[in-house]
Amino acid sequence: MNQTVVGIFDTAQEAQQAARQLAAAGFTQDSVDVASHGANQSGNASGSNYYNSTGTATEGVADAAGRTGDGISNFFSNLFGGDDDNDASSRYSHVARQSGSIVTVHCQSAEHAHRAAEILDQAGAVDVDERAAQTGYVANNLQADQTNQATANTTDAGLSAQVIEENLQVGKRVEQTGGARLRSRIVERPAEASVRLREEHVNVERHPVNRPATEADFAAFKEGEVEITESAERAVVGKEARVVEEVTLGKEVTEREETIRDTVRKTEVDVERLNDTTTNRTGYTTDEEQLRS
């Protein structure tokens, strides 16, 4: 897709240097136009006329810059689509009238157009938006609005004042105001319990005896042994886990009514008739008018 890139320079020397940099970058002489105020310095062989990206004939930059400001406007108007209210066209025309030279590059693709724009910027092309602001440029639509407003304020048809009234609008948002968290941990504490334990002990008793032996004594008079064992109870510790309490988190929703108090503004318009002491005030609601009456 064919595209046209325009660079505006303060001096003819800067424009010629930009053209040389374009040529060094591979742009052909037929695709570069250089024009300065008061001189026809078109760089292509087609003279003062060439074709833009839309295929329609447009006025040459050299003639446009060398003649009247309308010629510059026509060139940029054709370049940006032919709309008289196009702000870009007016802005470029304004800056072109304040500057010395214009370099136009006809590109065959978006990539070539981007490369051409980089070369023109590096060569010192002015920032159109910044230069327009510095030289007092006012957009067409804004200027027209200001003109219409001035006309409306000075017309004899009448004047009007707007009554603006603010209304109080109350919304709701949710904020976190608190909460509860359950966290469990294990702690140890000393515990004790009493238990009665039984133990057995063997007692050995000797008693001196002096009597004649009996048949029973002779029967027991032989070798042998008698054994008696001792026993004792020992405490055995065991643990049993039991659930003794449950803790539950829940929510309880309550509602309350809150009255919001604030101030709102309203325009009051006083109408005072000339040569008359009567003053009518507008901008009140019906209830306020009744209160005043």
BELGI-V539259 format. One line per field, one symbol per residue. phi: phi as a letter, one per 40 degrees, with the letter a starting at -180 (. if undefined). Layout:
phi: ???
This chain:
phi: .cbbbbbbbcbcccccccccccccchcccccbbbbbcgabbccbccgcbabcccgbcbccccccccbccccccccccccchgccccccccccccccccbcabbbbcbcacccccccccccccchcccccccccccgcbddcccccccccccccbcccibbbcbbbcbcbbbbbcbcbiiabcbbabbbacbaabacbbbbbcbbbbbcbaaccbdccccccaciabbbcbbacbcbcbbbcbcbabbbcabbcbbbbbccbabbbacbbcbbccgaccbcbbhcccccccccc
